[in-house]
Each structure stands twice: as structure tokens, then as C-alpha cells.
Amino acid sequence: MNDMPNSSYHGYAITDFYEVDPRFGTLDEYIELSSKLKQQGLKLIMDMVANHCGSEHWWMKDLPFDDWLNYQKLNSSQKKLITSNHRRTTNQDLYASKKDSELMTQGWFVSAMPDLNQRNPFMANYLIQNSIWWIETLQLGGIRQDTYPYPDKDFMSDWAGVIMNEYPNFNIVGEEWSYNPLLVGYWQQGTHNKDGYVSNLKTTMDFPMQQGVVDALNEPESWATGLVKIYEGLANDFYYPNPESILIFGDNHDMDRVYTQLKKDLTNMQMAMSFYLLAPRIPQVYYGTEILKENSAKRGDHGLIRSDFPGGWADDAINGFTGEGLSNEQLQMQSFLRKLLNYRKNSEAIHHGKTIHFAPQNGIYLLSRFTENEQVILFLNKNENPAELDLNRFEELGLSGKKLLNIITNDELIWNDKLTFTQRGAVLLTTKTK
């Protein structure tokens, strides 16, 4: 529950770890939601935060220990507010000073969010038990843990370890908002960290690749810019112990909508989503992406970023569920994603296949996902004018003379010596034909 007078539109300033915010409903309704999702073959994922609570949490009136919070005496007395320096690299930095490291993990996130001291064993046990209670009560399918690098990292290893030992088929994704793959990879289970840190965390968030795709499509093509950002970004997978378990996304509740990031270019939007959904990753699609929700009128505005999905409310003139009132571009995007996602649902090649990609040349990049019985090909073509591609370069794919189906248009073609692109955009082909 987030019973805060202000500064908690995001829901991370928790005032009771065992209560549902009444603006969303009751606990019984939350349980009912989970049950009905399960009946539809879906799982409920809960967004949690172990780093901080809200300043109006009930225990703030009578803290149970002198070290229940970090910098408890200073910050609670308002003599001096010590906030985090947000230098997340101190978690990995072999040369980091104790002062910088302490400020990072013990400083308060903001003044309205007291920083929890997970080094206190009672606090640590409280947070672990609370997570298990929610997993059991709601029969959760997963947890998204906010601000993963900010709590005590040894506690986070214990927290994830207890949960994964208790629920081996469960999954947790940790938010490390960094564009450096070395920092993202540090938190993934199986990484051979120089400091010996073992995270017990299966899934991290791929902020580096999210940004790489946006840059690749917005930038002009050259040796070091454009589609090479995707090619070299994916090449970093050698570092991850399990790249297929990393979460890729176009955007989320904390950043500008991806359509805004891509300068409201529908074709670039389709190319971006094609890659996000075919890459060897777990994809996340934020609500409204399919109807091009955007916030270009005011970048960084979280009210616009998190605005209601249109449809279902009495005064809605636009309905994203029925298509009423949507623009032609919105309908195109909705249709594009519907076809791609429906194909992806049953594609072993995308889910579990091997990956080959070819360095971009002349504004065209190829990514292939394949198994013994299926191959899916993605071309990203940035050429504004018609472009002819020599397919002999891709001989190792073993497609010569084979019939392929265009996943979006449903057209068939034979893989011969050349392929002509008549317009810029994504071309998605599969060996699974009609």
C-alpha cells in the first residue's frame, strides 16, 4: 500500500508491505485476478522494492531498532538528509572507496523514501518472508525487483537464493538501469565475478540493447553508427552466462515511450519491435506499444508515459480494444504486432533456437533464429530507395532454393541469388510455409 500525501505516483514509497492499495482494490480481488489469469494460461508478476519504503510507513512512528534504516538517526531527525550518490558502479568497482560504496547503498533514494538496512537480520528476514508471503498468497509467477543494485548486495543474493531454492521454477528479474553490459551481466547467476559475488538472480534487464536498437535506427548509417549498434550490441552476449534469460524491452514505465524515442517513425517502430521480439532474449512489451502510445508533447513526463489505455471508460472517444477511433498508423502497428506475436507464440526457433547474424552492409542487417525444423529470418533495411541484396553472402544459412513465407504479408518467395527491397522496413521470413 502507498498511503502517501505526495511523491508516490510510482507506487514505490510503500506504507504497508502486507496491504493492497485500496485504489486498486482489495486483497481478495487481487487473489481473484491471479486465479483468473492462471485459468487463461497467464502468470502474475509482482513489482517489488527491497531498497526503501515510504516516509509514511506505520513503523516510522516507532522504529523497532536503532539501525532499522540506514543513516537512521541523522535522516529521521532531519538534521541532515544523506541521499544515495547513485554511483551503482561501486558494486563492481575494484577500486571504489568505502565512502562512495556506503553512500551508494545506504543513502536514501529520495527524502520521501527511507532506506532500509538489510544488514539488520530482522529487517532481512522481514523482507524475505514478505516476498514469500506474496508468492504464496497470489501464486505469483515471477517478481520484478526494482532498483536492484541499491540494497545491500549480500542481502540481495540471500533474498534471491531463498526464493529460488523454495521455488525452482520461479523467476526474478532485477532492474539494473545501466547501459554498460558489464554492469548488467554482473548480477546474472553464473557470472564469474572477480570479487566472487554470486547473485542467484536468473534475469536482468537489457538496458544496453534497448538503447542500442533506438540508436541504431535513429542514427545515419556509417562504419560506427546505425545498424552496427545492434550487431555489436548482440556480440556482447559472449559475456553473459545466459543471454536468453535476459529481459529485452522497447520501453517501460520509467522512460519515454519507444515511439517517442524513435521520433514517431512507424517504420522504425516496426523494425525495433521486430528485433526485440526475435532476439535471443525474454521480451517485454509495455501496454499501448501496439497502438503507438507516446509522450512527445512532453518528454520525461510520467503522467503521459503512464496514461490510461484508451477504451473501456465511459468518456473514451478512442478504443484500443475494438479499433474505434484509431489512426491508420495505429491500426497498422496493432496488426503488425498481432501477426508477429501470434507467430512467435508457437515458434521453437525464436524461443529456443540458435542465433546467427551478419554484419550490416549497405544499410541492411540480417538476424537468423533456427532449429532443425524451422528458421526465422529478420532483415532490417534502412534504405529509403529500392535496394538489391546479394543472398550468396548468406550461404551458410542453407536456404538456397527453399520456399519462405513472409510472416506479416503472408506472401511466399523462393530464396535465390538476390532479394529486392522496395521500401525501408522490417522483413520477417520463415521456412514454415502454408
N, C-alpha and C positions, 0 to 999 in steps of 0.2 A: 504494500500500500504506500502511496505517496501523498500524505496529507500535509503538503507544504503550502504556505501562503503565496510563494512565487519560486522561481528558479528551478522548477521540476517538470517542465513541459515534456522532457525526455523520459521521465519515469525512473531515473537512476538515483534520486535522493529518497531512499526508502525510509519510511517511518514505522513500518512493522513488517518483518520478514515472513510472518505467517498469515497475513491478511491480504485479501484481494482488494484492489482499489475499487470502491463502490461505483465509480464512474464506468467501470467495465462490467459490473455485475456482482454476483455472489460466488462463493466457492463452489456451491452446488452447480451453478451454471457453468463454471469453469470445468468441473468434472464432466458435466454433460457434453460440453464441447469436445473434450478429449475423446469421450466414448463414441460420439458420432463421427469424428474424424477417423477413428480406428475402423468403424464399420465401412468407411469408404476407402479403406486401404491407405490412409494417410496417418502421419505421426505428428504429434505436437512437440514443438521445440520451444523451450523457455529461455528468455533472455535474462541472465543473472549478472550481478556485480558483487564481487567479494572485496573490492578495494575500499568502498566507502558506504556510508548511509546518509540520510538526510539530517539536517540540524534539528529538525522537529521530531526525531525518533524518540519514542517514550523513554528509552533508557538514558537520554541526555539529561533528564531531570535528576537522576540519581545513579551516576555511573558506578558499576559494581566493583571496579578495580581502579587503582591509580594509573594503570597502563592499559586500560581498555581501548584507548585511542592513542594514536601517535601524536607526540607533542601535546599531550592532553592538558597539562597544567597551563602551558603558555596560550594555546589556542582557545581553550574553554574560558579562560579568564579575560580574553580579548586584549591582553597586554600586547601581544604581538602575534599576528597571523603568519604562520610559516606554511607556505604552499609548496607544492612539488615544483622542482625545476624542469620537469617533463623531459629530462635527458635519459630517454629509455635505453640508450646505448650503454649506460653504466651496468646494465645486467650482464653484458658480454665483454665489456672493455677490460682487457688485462691490466691496463694502466690507470683505471679510474680511481680517483681519490675517495677515501671513506666519506668525506663531506658530500661530494657530489652524489655518491651512491645512496647515502642516507636521505638526502633531500628528495631524491627521485621517488623512493618507495615509502618514505614516512611523511613527507609533506602532504598537506591536504590538497585534494584535487582542485577544489574551489572553496570559498569561505562557507558556502551552504552545505558542503559535503564533508563531514568529519571523516578522517582517515582511520580505518580500523587497524588495530595492531594484531595481526595474525600470529605474532611471536608469543602472545599470551595463549597458553594451551586451552583455556576455557573459551576464548574467542574462536580459536581454530576449530575446536570441537563443535561449537555452536554453528559455525558456517557449514561444516561438513554435514552435520546432522540435518540442518535446514535443507540443504540440497537433496539429500536422500529422502527427506520427508516429501518434498515436492515431486521427486521422481516417482515415489510410491503412490502418492495421493492422486496425481494426474496421469499416471502411467506414461510419463514422458518418453519421447523417442530420442531426445537429444537436448543439449544445453549449448547456448551461445554465451560465452563468458566475456563480458565487457572489460575493457582496459586491462587486458591480461598481464602486461609487464609491470603494472603498478603495485600490486600487493607484494608481500614477501615471497620471493620465488621458491624458497624451500617449502613454504606452506602450499603454494600452488601445485608443486609436484606431489605433495602428500594428498591434497584435495582430489586431484585428478586420479591419482593412483588408487585411492579408496573407492572412488566411484567406478572406475573401470574394472577393478577386481570384483566388485559386487555385481556389476552389470557388464559382462564381457562383450555383449552385442550392442552396447550403448555407444554414443559418440558425443564428443565435446569439441566445439570449435572455439578457438581463442582469438580475440582481436589483438593483433599487433599492427597498429597503423604505422607502418614503415614502408618506404619504397626501396629498401635495401633487402634483397633476398637473403643475405647472410643473417640479418636480424630475424626475419620471418622463420627461416629454417632452424634457428637455434631452439625454438620452442617445440619443434615436432619430435615426437617419440622416435628414437632410433638414430638421431643425430649424434655424431661423435664429437661432442663439445670439448674444447681444450681444457675447460675448467671442470670437466667431469659431470656437468649438470645433466640429470635425467628428468625429463618433463612429464612423462606419462600422458602426453597430450597427442591424440591422433591427428587432429586437423587444425591448421592455422589458416589465416585469411590472406589471399594473394593480392595485397595492395600493389606490389610491384608490377604484376601483369595487368591489373586493371588499368593502371596509369599508362603502361606501355602500349596497350591497344588504343587508348584515346590519342596518345601522342602519334602513334603510327598512322592513324587516319587523318589527323589534323595537319600533320607536317607535310611539306613538299617532299618528293622522292629525291634522294641523293644517296651517296655511299653510306652516310652515317645517320640519315634521318628517314622518316617514313616507315615502310613496312619492315625494315630491318630491326626496328624496335620490338616487333613481335618475334621475329626469327631469333634474335639474340636473347630476348627475354625467356623464350622457351628453352633455349640452350642452357640456361641456368639450372635446369632440372637435375643436372648431374649432382648438384649439391644436396638436394632434398632426399631423405631416405625413402619417402613415399609420395612423390608428386601427385599421384592420382587421388590422394586423400586430402589435398589442399583445396580450399574453397575459393572459387573464382566468381566474380560478380561484376556487373556493369556499374552499379552504384548501390548506395544504401541510405539509411535514414540520416546519416551524418554528413553527406556530401551532396553537391549539386547533382541533379538528375543527369543521367548519362546522355540524354537527348540534348540537354543544355550544354554539357561538356563537349559534345560533338557539333556544337554550333547549329543545332536544329537541322541537320542534314540527314534526311531519311535514308539515303543510300548508305552513308557511313554508319548509321544506326543498325541497319540490317547486316552490314559486314561485321560490326563489332559483336553483335549478339550471335552471329554465326560462329565466330571464333570462340566466344565464351562458352557456347554450348557444345562445341566439338573438341575443345582442348582436353588433354588428359587431366581432368580436374573434376571436383564436385561443383556444379553450377548453382548459383543462387540468382533468382530473378526477382527484383523488387516490384511490388504491386504497382500497376499503372504503366510499367515499361511498355506493355503491349499496346497501349493507346497513347504513347509518346507524352506522358506527363513530364512537365518541365517547369523550371523556375527562372527562366532567363530574364524576366522582368526585374528580379532582384536576386542576384546570385548570393548564395550563402544564407538565404532566408529559410529558416527551418519550418516556418509556417507554410510556405509554398512547397517545400520539399516533402513535407508530411501531410499535405492536404488530402481531404477525403476523396476516395474513388467515386467518380460520378455514376449515379444510378442507384435506385433503391430508396432514395429520400424523396419526400413529397414535393419539394420545390426544385428538383433536379431537371434541368432542361436537356441534359445530355445523359445518356445511359450507356455506360461501357459494357454492360452485360448483353443488351439487346442490339446495340449498334446505333440506336436512335440518336441523331444529332452529332455523330462523329464525323470528322472531316474525311476526305478521300485518303489523305496520308495516314490518318489514324486507322482507318479500315484496312489499308494496305499492310501496315505494321502488324495489326492484330492477326490478319490472315497469314502473313509470313511466319510469325512465331507459332501460330497454331499448327501449321504444317510441319515446321521443324521440330517442335516439341513432341508432337504425336509420333513422328518418325523416331525420334530419339528414345522414346519410351521403350521400344522393343528392339533397339539396336545393340547387339552384343559388341559390335566393333567400337561404338562410341563408349559403351560402359566399361568394357574390359579389354579392348583391342590394343595392339601395339601402335606406335606412332612413328611416322616418317614425315619430315618436312624438307622443303628445298629453299635455299636462299632466294630472296626476291630478286627478280630481274625484270627490267623494263616495266616496273610498276605492278608486277603480278607475283603473288605468293601462293604456294601450294602446301596444304596440310592434308595428310592421309592418316586415317584410323582404320585398322584392318584386323580381321581374324581369318581363319582358314576359309570360312564360308561367306564372308561379307567384307566389302571395302567401301568406305565413305571418303569422298574427296571434297575438299573445300578449296576453291580458288577465291582469293581476294584480289580484285582487279581495280586499280586506281586510275586507269586510263580514261580520259574523257572522250577520246575518239576511238573508233574501231581498232582493235589490236589482234594480231595473229600470233599464236603461240605454237612453237615447235614442241610437240609432245615426245619426240625421241629422247629428250633430256631425262624423261621420267620412266625410262625403260624398265628400271628395277621394280616398278610397281606391278609389272606383269599384266598390264591392262590392254596390250595391243590386240586389236580386233574384237574386243569384248563390247557387249551392249551395256550401256549405263542409263539410269533413269535420273532425270532432274527432280529432286525432292520437292521443289517449290512449284515448278510449272507442270510437272508430270510428263514432260517431253522425253523422248528416248533419243540416244545418239550412239554411234559406234566410235570407239577410241581408235583413231587412226594416226596419221602423222602430224596433223595440225588441228588446232581448235581456234575458232574466231570468236572474239568477244565483241559484241555490238555496242555494249554500253558498260559504264562503270558499275561495279557492284559485286555481290557475292554470288558464286555459282556453286551449288551443292549437288553432288552426284553420288549415286550409289549403284553397286553391282546387283542389288536386289531389284529386279525389274518386274514389270506387270505379269 
